[in-house]
Amino acid sequence: MQVLSFSGEVARSANLHLSVLDEFIGVVQRKLSETANPFARDSLSDMLADLIEQRGGYLALAEPAAIAA
């Protein structure tokens, strides 16, 4: 098993990105709940899935100092 270490600067940056993504995810969820348009709902659902996937990548970098790979 390989262990990757990240500097505090990388973790802080990842946390900032997580914060932005969380806000944007909230906006997309709100807009999704406000529209009945099938095309818009489908598009927003796709966007939401992509954002959640991106969030997972940043979450791995934001974990305290090291992750197992």
WOURZI-V792052 format. One record per pair of residues at least 24 apart in sequence whose C-alpha atoms are under 7 Angstrom apart, sorted by the first residue. I is the first residue (numbers start at 0). GAP is how many residues later the second one is. If there is no record, write none. Layout:
I_GAP, I_GAP
This chain:
0_67, 0_68, 1_66, 1_67, 2_63, 2_64, 2_65, 2_66, 3_62, 3_63, 3_64, 4_60, 4_61, 4_62, 5_59, 5_60, 6_58, 7_57, 10_50, 10_51, 11_50, 13_44, 13_47, 13_48, 14_47, 17_37, 17_40, 17_41, 20_30, 20_34, 24_26
